Protein backbone atom coordinates (compact mmCIF):
# COMPACT_ATOMS: atom_id res chain seq x y z
CA UNK A 1 0.00 0.00 0.00
CA UNK A 2 1.38 3.41 -0.96
CA UNK A 3 2.02 6.04 1.68
CA UNK A 4 -0.09 9.17 1.89
CA UNK A 5 2.86 11.25 0.67
CA UNK A 6 3.17 9.20 -2.52
CA UNK A 7 -0.52 8.62 -3.17
CA UNK A 8 -1.24 9.40 -6.83
CA UNK A 9 -4.93 10.20 -6.33
CA UNK A 10 -4.22 12.68 -3.55
CA UNK A 11 -1.47 14.25 -5.66
CA UNK A 12 -3.85 14.83 -8.57
CA UNK A 13 -6.46 16.36 -6.26
CA UNK A 14 -3.83 18.64 -4.75
CA UNK A 15 -2.58 19.72 -8.17
CA UNK A 16 -5.99 20.59 -9.58
CA UNK A 17 -6.46 24.35 -9.73
CA UNK A 18 -8.60 26.55 -11.95
CA UNK A 19 -6.61 27.80 -14.94
CA UNK A 20 -7.80 30.82 -16.94
CA UNK A 21 -5.04 31.07 -19.57
CA UNK A 22 -4.50 28.23 -22.04
CA UNK A 23 -2.16 27.45 -24.92
CA UNK A 24 -4.31 28.63 -27.80
CA UNK A 25 -4.44 26.22 -30.73
CA UNK A 26 -3.49 23.09 -28.79
CA UNK A 27 -5.52 20.19 -30.15
CA UNK A 28 -6.32 17.55 -27.58
CA UNK A 29 -5.88 14.00 -28.88
CA UNK A 30 -9.22 12.26 -29.28
CA UNK A 31 -8.18 9.41 -27.01
CA UNK A 32 -7.51 11.86 -24.16
CA UNK A 33 -10.89 13.52 -24.55
CA UNK A 34 -12.55 10.11 -24.65
CA UNK A 35 -10.73 9.08 -21.46
CA UNK A 36 -11.91 12.25 -19.69
CA UNK A 37 -15.51 11.78 -20.80
CA UNK A 38 -15.39 8.11 -19.83
CA UNK A 39 -14.22 9.09 -16.34
CA UNK A 40 -17.13 11.54 -16.15
CA UNK A 41 -19.60 8.83 -17.07
CA UNK A 42 -18.23 6.60 -14.31
CA UNK A 43 -19.20 9.03 -11.55
CA UNK A 44 -21.62 7.84 -8.87
CA UNK A 45 -25.28 8.76 -9.19
CA UNK A 46 -28.46 8.33 -7.18
CA UNK A 47 -30.25 5.11 -8.17
CA UNK A 48 -27.53 4.76 -10.86
CA UNK A 49 -29.65 7.00 -13.11
CA UNK A 50 -26.57 8.79 -14.47
CA UNK A 51 -28.18 12.23 -14.49
CA UNK A 52 -25.89 13.86 -17.05
CA UNK A 53 -25.27 14.77 -20.65
CA UNK A 54 -22.00 16.24 -21.92
CA UNK A 55 -22.11 18.86 -24.66
CA UNK A 56 -18.61 19.02 -26.14
CA UNK A 57 -17.76 22.38 -27.72
CA UNK A 58 -14.48 22.19 -29.65
CA UNK A 59 -14.79 23.62 -33.18
CA UNK A 60 -13.74 27.21 -33.76
CA UNK A 61 -17.24 28.01 -34.99
CA UNK A 62 -18.87 26.64 -31.85
CA UNK A 63 -16.34 28.39 -29.62
CA UNK A 64 -17.21 31.66 -31.35
CA UNK A 65 -20.89 31.04 -30.60
CA UNK A 66 -20.14 30.20 -26.99
CA UNK A 67 -17.87 33.19 -26.33
CA UNK A 68 -20.61 35.84 -25.90
CA UNK A 69 -22.72 33.38 -23.91
CA UNK A 70 -19.78 33.16 -21.47
CA UNK A 71 -19.52 36.97 -21.35
CA UNK A 72 -16.40 37.12 -23.54
CA UNK A 73 -14.12 35.10 -21.28
CA UNK A 74 -11.08 34.30 -23.42
CA UNK A 75 -10.59 30.83 -21.96
CA UNK A 76 -13.53 29.69 -24.12
CA UNK A 77 -11.59 30.25 -27.33
CA UNK A 78 -8.09 29.53 -25.99
CA UNK A 79 -8.78 26.16 -24.34
CA UNK A 80 -8.82 22.96 -26.36
CA UNK A 81 -12.41 22.17 -25.51
CA UNK A 82 -15.28 23.31 -23.32
CA UNK A 83 -17.57 20.69 -21.84
CA UNK A 84 -21.05 21.87 -20.91
CA UNK A 85 -22.24 19.55 -18.16
CA UNK A 86 -26.00 19.19 -18.31
CA UNK A 87 -28.20 17.70 -15.60
CA UNK A 88 -31.05 15.39 -16.58
CA UNK A 89 -34.44 16.56 -15.28
CA UNK A 90 -36.05 13.34 -16.51
CA UNK A 91 -33.44 10.92 -15.21
CA UNK A 92 -36.21 8.61 -14.00
CA UNK A 93 -36.44 7.51 -17.64
CA UNK A 94 -32.92 6.11 -17.27
CA UNK A 95 -34.20 3.39 -14.95
CA UNK A 96 -34.13 1.13 -18.03
CA UNK A 97 -30.52 0.56 -16.92
CA UNK A 98 -31.92 -1.95 -14.43
CA UNK A 99 -33.01 -4.20 -17.28
CA UNK A 100 -29.36 -5.13 -17.81
CA UNK A 101 -29.09 -6.32 -14.21
CA UNK A 102 -32.27 -8.35 -14.54
CA UNK A 103 -31.07 -9.97 -17.77
CA UNK A 104 -27.73 -10.82 -16.12
CA UNK A 105 -29.50 -12.37 -13.16
CA UNK A 106 -28.20 -9.79 -10.68
CA UNK A 107 -31.60 -8.30 -9.91
CA UNK A 108 -35.02 -9.87 -9.59
CA UNK A 109 -37.73 -8.37 -11.84
CA UNK A 110 -39.93 -7.58 -8.86
CA UNK A 111 -37.10 -5.65 -7.21
CA UNK A 112 -36.54 -3.70 -10.41
CA UNK A 113 -40.23 -2.89 -10.62
CA UNK A 114 -40.25 -1.69 -7.02
CA UNK A 115 -37.24 0.53 -7.64
CA UNK A 116 -38.77 2.01 -10.78
CA UNK A 117 -41.97 2.76 -8.89
CA UNK A 118 -39.99 4.43 -6.13
CA UNK A 119 -38.04 6.52 -8.61
CA UNK A 120 -41.09 7.61 -10.60
CA UNK A 121 -42.81 8.56 -7.36
CA UNK A 122 -39.87 10.75 -6.35
CA UNK A 123 -39.82 12.39 -9.77
CA UNK A 124 -43.35 13.65 -9.33
CA UNK A 125 -41.60 16.52 -7.54
CA UNK A 126 -40.00 19.07 -9.89
CA UNK A 127 -37.78 20.20 -7.05
CA UNK A 128 -36.47 16.68 -6.54
CA UNK A 129 -35.81 16.33 -10.27
CA UNK A 130 -33.89 19.61 -10.33
CA UNK A 131 -31.93 18.90 -7.14
CA UNK A 132 -30.90 15.46 -8.34
CA UNK A 133 -29.95 16.75 -11.80
CA UNK A 134 -27.61 19.35 -10.35
CA UNK A 135 -26.23 17.18 -7.54
CA UNK A 136 -25.38 14.17 -9.69
CA UNK A 137 -24.07 16.19 -12.63
CA UNK A 138 -21.70 17.78 -10.11
CA UNK A 139 -20.18 14.37 -9.36
CA UNK A 140 -19.47 13.94 -13.06
CA UNK A 141 -17.98 17.44 -13.23
CA UNK A 142 -15.43 16.67 -10.54
CA UNK A 143 -14.45 13.49 -12.39
CA UNK A 144 -13.85 15.55 -15.54
CA UNK A 145 -11.49 17.89 -13.72
CA UNK A 146 -9.56 15.19 -11.91
CA UNK A 147 -9.26 12.97 -14.98
CA UNK A 148 -8.01 15.92 -17.01
CA UNK A 149 -5.39 16.80 -14.37
CA UNK A 150 -4.21 13.18 -14.23
CA UNK A 151 -3.57 13.33 -17.99
CA UNK A 152 -1.60 16.58 -17.75
CA UNK A 153 -4.39 19.01 -18.63
CA UNK A 154 -5.86 21.89 -16.68
CA UNK A 155 -9.45 22.95 -16.26
CA UNK A 156 -11.70 25.69 -15.00
CA UNK A 157 -15.31 25.21 -13.87
CA UNK A 158 -17.36 28.19 -15.02
CA UNK A 159 -20.63 29.42 -13.60
CA UNK A 160 -20.36 32.75 -15.39
CA UNK A 161 -22.49 32.25 -18.49
CA UNK A 162 -26.05 32.77 -19.67
CA UNK A 163 -27.83 29.41 -19.35
CA UNK A 164 -30.84 30.41 -21.44
CA UNK A 165 -28.66 31.58 -24.29
CA UNK A 166 -26.69 28.33 -24.08
CA UNK A 167 -29.92 26.37 -24.35
CA UNK A 168 -31.16 28.37 -27.32
CA UNK A 169 -27.86 28.54 -29.22
CA UNK A 170 -26.98 24.87 -28.89
CA UNK A 171 -30.54 23.51 -29.13
CA UNK A 172 -30.49 21.86 -25.72
CA UNK A 173 -33.74 19.94 -25.13
CA UNK A 174 -35.97 20.94 -22.18
CA UNK A 175 -35.04 17.66 -20.50
CA UNK A 176 -31.58 19.02 -19.64
CA UNK A 177 -30.48 21.88 -17.40
CA UNK A 178 -27.05 23.52 -17.77
CA UNK A 179 -24.99 23.18 -14.59
CA UNK A 180 -21.39 24.09 -15.48
CA UNK A 181 -19.06 24.91 -18.32
CA UNK A 182 -15.64 23.31 -17.88
CA UNK A 183 -12.75 24.47 -20.03
CA UNK A 184 -9.99 21.92 -20.64
CA UNK A 185 -6.56 22.44 -22.16
CA UNK A 186 -2.87 23.05 -21.63
CA UNK A 187 -2.12 25.88 -19.22
CA UNK A 188 -0.29 28.86 -20.70
CA UNK A 189 0.40 30.17 -17.22
CA UNK A 190 -0.07 28.60 -13.78
CA UNK A 191 -3.26 29.02 -11.84
CA UNK A 192 -3.37 31.86 -9.37
CA UNK A 193 -2.73 30.49 -5.85
CA UNK A 194 -5.95 29.98 -3.94
CA UNK A 195 -6.05 29.72 -0.17
CA UNK A 196 -7.94 27.05 1.70
CA UNK A 197 -9.49 27.26 5.15
CA UNK A 198 -7.88 24.91 7.69
CA UNK A 199 -9.74 21.73 8.56
CA UNK A 200 -10.44 23.17 12.00
CA UNK A 201 -12.70 25.74 10.29
CA UNK A 202 -14.61 23.34 8.05
CA UNK A 203 -14.87 20.04 9.92
CA UNK A 204 -17.38 19.35 12.69
CA UNK A 205 -17.05 16.02 14.47
CA UNK A 206 -20.20 14.45 15.86
CA UNK A 207 -22.45 17.50 16.20
CA UNK A 208 -22.46 21.28 16.16
ChimeraX commands (.cxc) that place a marker at each C-alpha (Angstrom):
marker #1 position 0.00,0.00,0.00 radius 0.5
marker #1 position 1.38,3.41,-0.96 radius 0.5
marker #1 position 2.02,6.04,1.68 radius 0.5
marker #1 position -0.09,9.17,1.89 radius 0.5
marker #1 position 2.86,11.25,0.67 radius 0.5
marker #1 position 3.17,9.20,-2.52 radius 0.5
marker #1 position -0.52,8.62,-3.17 radius 0.5
marker #1 position -1.24,9.40,-6.83 radius 0.5
marker #1 position -4.93,10.20,-6.33 radius 0.5
marker #1 position -4.22,12.68,-3.55 radius 0.5
marker #1 position -1.47,14.25,-5.66 radius 0.5
marker #1 position -3.85,14.83,-8.57 radius 0.5
marker #1 position -6.46,16.36,-6.26 radius 0.5
marker #1 position -3.83,18.64,-4.75 radius 0.5
marker #1 position -2.58,19.72,-8.17 radius 0.5
marker #1 position -5.99,20.59,-9.58 radius 0.5
marker #1 position -6.46,24.35,-9.73 radius 0.5
marker #1 position -8.60,26.55,-11.95 radius 0.5
marker #1 position -6.61,27.80,-14.94 radius 0.5
marker #1 position -7.80,30.82,-16.94 radius 0.5
marker #1 position -5.04,31.07,-19.57 radius 0.5
marker #1 position -4.50,28.23,-22.04 radius 0.5
marker #1 position -2.16,27.45,-24.92 radius 0.5
marker #1 position -4.31,28.63,-27.80 radius 0.5
marker #1 position -4.44,26.22,-30.73 radius 0.5
marker #1 position -3.49,23.09,-28.79 radius 0.5
marker #1 position -5.52,20.19,-30.15 radius 0.5
marker #1 position -6.32,17.55,-27.58 radius 0.5
marker #1 position -5.88,14.00,-28.88 radius 0.5
marker #1 position -9.22,12.26,-29.28 radius 0.5
marker #1 position -8.18,9.41,-27.01 radius 0.5
marker #1 position -7.51,11.86,-24.16 radius 0.5
marker #1 position -10.89,13.52,-24.55 radius 0.5
marker #1 position -12.55,10.11,-24.65 radius 0.5
marker #1 position -10.73,9.08,-21.46 radius 0.5
marker #1 position -11.91,12.25,-19.69 radius 0.5
marker #1 position -15.51,11.78,-20.80 radius 0.5
marker #1 position -15.39,8.11,-19.83 radius 0.5
marker #1 position -14.22,9.09,-16.34 radius 0.5
marker #1 position -17.13,11.54,-16.15 radius 0.5
marker #1 position -19.60,8.83,-17.07 radius 0.5
marker #1 position -18.23,6.60,-14.31 radius 0.5
marker #1 position -19.20,9.03,-11.55 radius 0.5
marker #1 position -21.62,7.84,-8.87 radius 0.5
marker #1 position -25.28,8.76,-9.19 radius 0.5
marker #1 position -28.46,8.33,-7.18 radius 0.5
marker #1 position -30.25,5.11,-8.17 radius 0.5
marker #1 position -27.53,4.76,-10.86 radius 0.5
marker #1 position -29.65,7.00,-13.11 radius 0.5
marker #1 position -26.57,8.79,-14.47 radius 0.5
marker #1 position -28.18,12.23,-14.49 radius 0.5
marker #1 position -25.89,13.86,-17.05 radius 0.5
marker #1 position -25.27,14.77,-20.65 radius 0.5
marker #1 position -22.00,16.24,-21.92 radius 0.5
marker #1 position -22.11,18.86,-24.66 radius 0.5
marker #1 position -18.61,19.02,-26.14 radius 0.5
marker #1 position -17.76,22.38,-27.72 radius 0.5
marker #1 position -14.48,22.19,-29.65 radius 0.5
marker #1 position -14.79,23.62,-33.18 radius 0.5
marker #1 position -13.74,27.21,-33.76 radius 0.5
marker #1 position -17.24,28.01,-34.99 radius 0.5
marker #1 position -18.87,26.64,-31.85 radius 0.5
marker #1 position -16.34,28.39,-29.62 radius 0.5
marker #1 position -17.21,31.66,-31.35 radius 0.5
marker #1 position -20.89,31.04,-30.60 radius 0.5
marker #1 position -20.14,30.20,-26.99 radius 0.5
marker #1 position -17.87,33.19,-26.33 radius 0.5
marker #1 position -20.61,35.84,-25.90 radius 0.5
marker #1 position -22.72,33.38,-23.91 radius 0.5
marker #1 position -19.78,33.16,-21.47 radius 0.5
marker #1 position -19.52,36.97,-21.35 radius 0.5
marker #1 position -16.40,37.12,-23.54 radius 0.5
marker #1 position -14.12,35.10,-21.28 radius 0.5
marker #1 position -11.08,34.30,-23.42 radius 0.5
marker #1 position -10.59,30.83,-21.96 radius 0.5
marker #1 position -13.53,29.69,-24.12 radius 0.5
marker #1 position -11.59,30.25,-27.33 radius 0.5
marker #1 position -8.09,29.53,-25.99 radius 0.5
marker #1 position -8.78,26.16,-24.34 radius 0.5
marker #1 position -8.82,22.96,-26.36 radius 0.5
marker #1 position -12.41,22.17,-25.51 radius 0.5
marker #1 position -15.28,23.31,-23.32 radius 0.5
marker #1 position -17.57,20.69,-21.84 radius 0.5
marker #1 position -21.05,21.87,-20.91 radius 0.5
marker #1 position -22.24,19.55,-18.16 radius 0.5
marker #1 position -26.00,19.19,-18.31 radius 0.5
marker #1 position -28.20,17.70,-15.60 radius 0.5
marker #1 position -31.05,15.39,-16.58 radius 0.5
marker #1 position -34.44,16.56,-15.28 radius 0.5
marker #1 position -36.05,13.34,-16.51 radius 0.5
marker #1 position -33.44,10.92,-15.21 radius 0.5
marker #1 position -36.21,8.61,-14.00 radius 0.5
marker #1 position -36.44,7.51,-17.64 radius 0.5
marker #1 position -32.92,6.11,-17.27 radius 0.5
marker #1 position -34.20,3.39,-14.95 radius 0.5
marker #1 position -34.13,1.13,-18.03 radius 0.5
marker #1 position -30.52,0.56,-16.92 radius 0.5
marker #1 position -31.92,-1.95,-14.43 radius 0.5
marker #1 position -33.01,-4.20,-17.28 radius 0.5
marker #1 position -29.36,-5.13,-17.81 radius 0.5
marker #1 position -29.09,-6.32,-14.21 radius 0.5
marker #1 position -32.27,-8.35,-14.54 radius 0.5
marker #1 position -31.07,-9.97,-17.77 radius 0.5
marker #1 position -27.73,-10.82,-16.12 radius 0.5
marker #1 position -29.50,-12.37,-13.16 radius 0.5
marker #1 position -28.20,-9.79,-10.68 radius 0.5
marker #1 position -31.60,-8.30,-9.91 radius 0.5
marker #1 position -35.02,-9.87,-9.59 radius 0.5
marker #1 position -37.73,-8.37,-11.84 radius 0.5
marker #1 position -39.93,-7.58,-8.86 radius 0.5
marker #1 position -37.10,-5.65,-7.21 radius 0.5
marker #1 position -36.54,-3.70,-10.41 radius 0.5
marker #1 position -40.23,-2.89,-10.62 radius 0.5
marker #1 position -40.25,-1.69,-7.02 radius 0.5
marker #1 position -37.24,0.53,-7.64 radius 0.5
marker #1 position -38.77,2.01,-10.78 radius 0.5
marker #1 position -41.97,2.76,-8.89 radius 0.5
marker #1 position -39.99,4.43,-6.13 radius 0.5
marker #1 position -38.04,6.52,-8.61 radius 0.5
marker #1 position -41.09,7.61,-10.60 radius 0.5
marker #1 position -42.81,8.56,-7.36 radius 0.5
marker #1 position -39.87,10.75,-6.35 radius 0.5
marker #1 position -39.82,12.39,-9.77 radius 0.5
marker #1 position -43.35,13.65,-9.33 radius 0.5
marker #1 position -41.60,16.52,-7.54 radius 0.5
marker #1 position -40.00,19.07,-9.89 radius 0.5
marker #1 position -37.78,20.20,-7.05 radius 0.5
marker #1 position -36.47,16.68,-6.54 radius 0.5
marker #1 position -35.81,16.33,-10.27 radius 0.5
marker #1 position -33.89,19.61,-10.33 radius 0.5
marker #1 position -31.93,18.90,-7.14 radius 0.5
marker #1 position -30.90,15.46,-8.34 radius 0.5
marker #1 position -29.95,16.75,-11.80 radius 0.5
marker #1 position -27.61,19.35,-10.35 radius 0.5
marker #1 position -26.23,17.18,-7.54 radius 0.5
marker #1 position -25.38,14.17,-9.69 radius 0.5
marker #1 position -24.07,16.19,-12.63 radius 0.5
marker #1 position -21.70,17.78,-10.11 radius 0.5
marker #1 position -20.18,14.37,-9.36 radius 0.5
marker #1 position -19.47,13.94,-13.06 radius 0.5
marker #1 position -17.98,17.44,-13.23 radius 0.5
marker #1 position -15.43,16.67,-10.54 radius 0.5
marker #1 position -14.45,13.49,-12.39 radius 0.5
marker #1 position -13.85,15.55,-15.54 radius 0.5
marker #1 position -11.49,17.89,-13.72 radius 0.5
marker #1 position -9.56,15.19,-11.91 radius 0.5
marker #1 position -9.26,12.97,-14.98 radius 0.5
marker #1 position -8.01,15.92,-17.01 radius 0.5
marker #1 position -5.39,16.80,-14.37 radius 0.5
marker #1 position -4.21,13.18,-14.23 radius 0.5
marker #1 position -3.57,13.33,-17.99 radius 0.5
marker #1 position -1.60,16.58,-17.75 radius 0.5
marker #1 position -4.39,19.01,-18.63 radius 0.5
marker #1 position -5.86,21.89,-16.68 radius 0.5
marker #1 position -9.45,22.95,-16.26 radius 0.5
marker #1 position -11.70,25.69,-15.00 radius 0.5
marker #1 position -15.31,25.21,-13.87 radius 0.5
marker #1 position -17.36,28.19,-15.02 radius 0.5
marker #1 position -20.63,29.42,-13.60 radius 0.5
marker #1 position -20.36,32.75,-15.39 radius 0.5
marker #1 position -22.49,32.25,-18.49 radius 0.5
marker #1 position -26.05,32.77,-19.67 radius 0.5
marker #1 position -27.83,29.41,-19.35 radius 0.5
marker #1 position -30.84,30.41,-21.44 radius 0.5
marker #1 position -28.66,31.58,-24.29 radius 0.5
marker #1 position -26.69,28.33,-24.08 radius 0.5
marker #1 position -29.92,26.37,-24.35 radius 0.5
marker #1 position -31.16,28.37,-27.32 radius 0.5
marker #1 position -27.86,28.54,-29.22 radius 0.5
marker #1 position -26.98,24.87,-28.89 radius 0.5
marker #1 position -30.54,23.51,-29.13 radius 0.5
marker #1 position -30.49,21.86,-25.72 radius 0.5
marker #1 position -33.74,19.94,-25.13 radius 0.5
marker #1 position -35.97,20.94,-22.18 radius 0.5
marker #1 position -35.04,17.66,-20.50 radius 0.5
marker #1 position -31.58,19.02,-19.64 radius 0.5
marker #1 position -30.48,21.88,-17.40 radius 0.5
marker #1 position -27.05,23.52,-17.77 radius 0.5
marker #1 position -24.99,23.18,-14.59 radius 0.5
marker #1 position -21.39,24.09,-15.48 radius 0.5
marker #1 position -19.06,24.91,-18.32 radius 0.5
marker #1 position -15.64,23.31,-17.88 radius 0.5
marker #1 position -12.75,24.47,-20.03 radius 0.5
marker #1 position -9.99,21.92,-20.64 radius 0.5
marker #1 position -6.56,22.44,-22.16 radius 0.5
marker #1 position -2.87,23.05,-21.63 radius 0.5
marker #1 position -2.12,25.88,-19.22 radius 0.5
marker #1 position -0.29,28.86,-20.70 radius 0.5
marker #1 position 0.40,30.17,-17.22 radius 0.5
marker #1 position -0.07,28.60,-13.78 radius 0.5
marker #1 position -3.26,29.02,-11.84 radius 0.5
marker #1 position -3.37,31.86,-9.37 radius 0.5
marker #1 position -2.73,30.49,-5.85 radius 0.5
marker #1 position -5.95,29.98,-3.94 radius 0.5
marker #1 position -6.05,29.72,-0.17 radius 0.5
marker #1 position -7.94,27.05,1.70 radius 0.5
marker #1 position -9.49,27.26,5.15 radius 0.5
marker #1 position -7.88,24.91,7.69 radius 0.5
marker #1 position -9.74,21.73,8.56 radius 0.5
marker #1 position -10.44,23.17,12.00 radius 0.5
marker #1 position -12.70,25.74,10.29 radius 0.5
marker #1 position -14.61,23.34,8.05 radius 0.5
marker #1 position -14.87,20.04,9.92 radius 0.5
marker #1 position -17.38,19.35,12.69 radius 0.5
marker #1 position -17.05,16.02,14.47 radius 0.5
marker #1 position -20.20,14.45,15.86 radius 0.5
marker #1 position -22.45,17.50,16.20 radius 0.5
marker #1 position -22.46,21.28,16.16 radius 0.5
marker link #1:1,2 radius 0.2
marker link #1:2,3 radius 0.2
marker link #1:3,4 radius 0.2
marker link #1:4,5 radius 0.2
marker link #1:5,6 radius 0.2
marker link #1:6,7 radius 0.2
marker link #1:7,8 radius 0.2
marker link #1:8,9 radius 0.2
marker link #1:9,10 radius 0.2
marker link #1:10,11 radius 0.2
marker link #1:11,12 radius 0.2
marker link #1:12,13 radius 0.2
marker link #1:13,14 radius 0.2
marker link #1:14,15 radius 0.2
marker link #1:15,16 radius 0.2
marker link #1:16,17 radius 0.2
marker link #1:17,18 radius 0.2
marker link #1:18,19 radius 0.2
marker link #1:19,20 radius 0.2
marker link #1:20,21 radius 0.2
marker link #1:21,22 radius 0.2
marker link #1:22,23 radius 0.2
marker link #1:23,24 radius 0.2
marker link #1:24,25 radius 0.2
marker link #1:25,26 radius 0.2
marker link #1:26,27 radius 0.2
marker link #1:27,28 radius 0.2
marker link #1:28,29 radius 0.2
marker link #1:29,30 radius 0.2
marker link #1:30,31 radius 0.2
marker link #1:31,32 radius 0.2
marker link #1:32,33 radius 0.2
marker link #1:33,34 radius 0.2
marker link #1:34,35 radius 0.2
marker link #1:35,36 radius 0.2
marker link #1:36,37 radius 0.2
marker link #1:37,38 radius 0.2
marker link #1:38,39 radius 0.2
marker link #1:39,40 radius 0.2
marker link #1:40,41 radius 0.2
marker link #1:41,42 radius 0.2
marker link #1:42,43 radius 0.2
marker link #1:43,44 radius 0.2
marker link #1:44,45 radius 0.2
marker link #1:45,46 radius 0.2
marker link #1:46,47 radius 0.2
marker link #1:47,48 radius 0.2
marker link #1:48,49 radius 0.2
marker link #1:49,50 radius 0.2
marker link #1:50,51 radius 0.2
marker link #1:51,52 radius 0.2
marker link #1:52,53 radius 0.2
marker link #1:53,54 radius 0.2
marker link #1:54,55 radius 0.2
marker link #1:55,56 radius 0.2
marker link #1:56,57 radius 0.2
marker link #1:57,58 radius 0.2
marker link #1:58,59 radius 0.2
marker link #1:59,60 radius 0.2
marker link #1:60,61 radius 0.2
marker link #1:61,62 radius 0.2
marker link #1:62,63 radius 0.2
marker link #1:63,64 radius 0.2
marker link #1:64,65 radius 0.2
marker link #1:65,66 radius 0.2
marker link #1:66,67 radius 0.2
marker link #1:67,68 radius 0.2
marker link #1:68,69 radius 0.2
marker link #1:69,70 radius 0.2
marker link #1:70,71 radius 0.2
marker link #1:71,72 radius 0.2
marker link #1:72,73 radius 0.2
marker link #1:73,74 radius 0.2
marker link #1:74,75 radius 0.2
marker link #1:75,76 radius 0.2
marker link #1:76,77 radius 0.2
marker link #1:77,78 radius 0.2
marker link #1:78,79 radius 0.2
marker link #1:79,80 radius 0.2
marker link #1:80,81 radius 0.2
marker link #1:81,82 radius 0.2
marker link #1:82,83 radius 0.2
marker link #1:83,84 radius 0.2
marker link #1:84,85 radius 0.2
marker link #1:85,86 radius 0.2
marker link #1:86,87 radius 0.2
marker link #1:87,88 radius 0.2
marker link #1:88,89 radius 0.2
marker link #1:89,90 radius 0.2
marker link #1:90,91 radius 0.2
marker link #1:91,92 radius 0.2
marker link #1:92,93 radius 0.2
marker link #1:93,94 radius 0.2
marker link #1:94,95 radius 0.2
marker link #1:95,96 radius 0.2
marker link #1:96,97 radius 0.2
marker link #1:97,98 radius 0.2
marker link #1:98,99 radius 0.2
marker link #1:99,100 radius 0.2
marker link #1:100,101 radius 0.2
marker link #1:101,102 radius 0.2
marker link #1:102,103 radius 0.2
marker link #1:103,104 radius 0.2
marker link #1:104,105 radius 0.2
marker link #1:105,106 radius 0.2
marker link #1:106,107 radius 0.2
marker link #1:107,108 radius 0.2
marker link #1:108,109 radius 0.2
marker link #1:109,110 radius 0.2
marker link #1:110,111 radius 0.2
marker link #1:111,112 radius 0.2
marker link #1:112,113 radius 0.2
marker link #1:113,114 radius 0.2
marker link #1:114,115 radius 0.2
marker link #1:115,116 radius 0.2
marker link #1:116,117 radius 0.2
marker link #1:117,118 radius 0.2
marker link #1:118,119 radius 0.2
marker link #1:119,120 radius 0.2
marker link #1:120,121 radius 0.2
marker link #1:121,122 radius 0.2
marker link #1:122,123 radius 0.2
marker link #1:123,124 radius 0.2
marker link #1:124,125 radius 0.2
marker link #1:125,126 radius 0.2
marker link #1:126,127 radius 0.2
marker link #1:127,128 radius 0.2
marker link #1:128,129 radius 0.2
marker link #1:129,130 radius 0.2
marker link #1:130,131 radius 0.2
marker link #1:131,132 radius 0.2
marker link #1:132,133 radius 0.2
marker link #1:133,134 radius 0.2
marker link #1:134,135 radius 0.2
marker link #1:135,136 radius 0.2
marker link #1:136,137 radius 0.2
marker link #1:137,138 radius 0.2
marker link #1:138,139 radius 0.2
marker link #1:139,140 radius 0.2
marker link #1:140,141 radius 0.2
marker link #1:141,142 radius 0.2
marker link #1:142,143 radius 0.2
marker link #1:143,144 radius 0.2
marker link #1:144,145 radius 0.2
marker link #1:145,146 radius 0.2
marker link #1:146,147 radius 0.2
marker link #1:147,148 radius 0.2
marker link #1:148,149 radius 0.2
marker link #1:149,150 radius 0.2
marker link #1:150,151 radius 0.2
marker link #1:151,152 radius 0.2
marker link #1:152,153 radius 0.2
marker link #1:153,154 radius 0.2
marker link #1:154,155 radius 0.2
marker link #1:155,156 radius 0.2
marker link #1:156,157 radius 0.2
marker link #1:157,158 radius 0.2
marker link #1:158,159 radius 0.2
marker link #1:159,160 radius 0.2
marker link #1:160,161 radius 0.2
marker link #1:161,162 radius 0.2
marker link #1:162,163 radius 0.2
marker link #1:163,164 radius 0.2
marker link #1:164,165 radius 0.2
marker link #1:165,166 radius 0.2
marker link #1:166,167 radius 0.2
marker link #1:167,168 radius 0.2
marker link #1:168,169 radius 0.2
marker link #1:169,170 radius 0.2
marker link #1:170,171 radius 0.2
marker link #1:171,172 radius 0.2
marker link #1:172,173 radius 0.2
marker link #1:173,174 radius 0.2
marker link #1:174,175 radius 0.2
marker link #1:175,176 radius 0.2
marker link #1:176,177 radius 0.2
marker link #1:177,178 radius 0.2
marker link #1:178,179 radius 0.2
marker link #1:179,180 radius 0.2
marker link #1:180,181 radius 0.2
marker link #1:181,182 radius 0.2
marker link #1:182,183 radius 0.2
marker link #1:183,184 radius 0.2
marker link #1:184,185 radius 0.2
marker link #1:185,186 radius 0.2
marker link #1:186,187 radius 0.2
marker link #1:187,188 radius 0.2
marker link #1:188,189 radius 0.2
marker link #1:189,190 radius 0.2
marker link #1:190,191 radius 0.2
marker link #1:191,192 radius 0.2
marker link #1:192,193 radius 0.2
marker link #1:193,194 radius 0.2
marker link #1:194,195 radius 0.2
marker link #1:195,196 radius 0.2
marker link #1:196,197 radius 0.2
marker link #1:197,198 radius 0.2
marker link #1:198,199 radius 0.2
marker link #1:199,200 radius 0.2
marker link #1:200,201 radius 0.2
marker link #1:201,202 radius 0.2
marker link #1:202,203 radius 0.2
marker link #1:203,204 radius 0.2
marker link #1:204,205 radius 0.2
marker link #1:205,206 radius 0.2
marker link #1:206,207 radius 0.2
marker link #1:207,208 radius 0.2
view
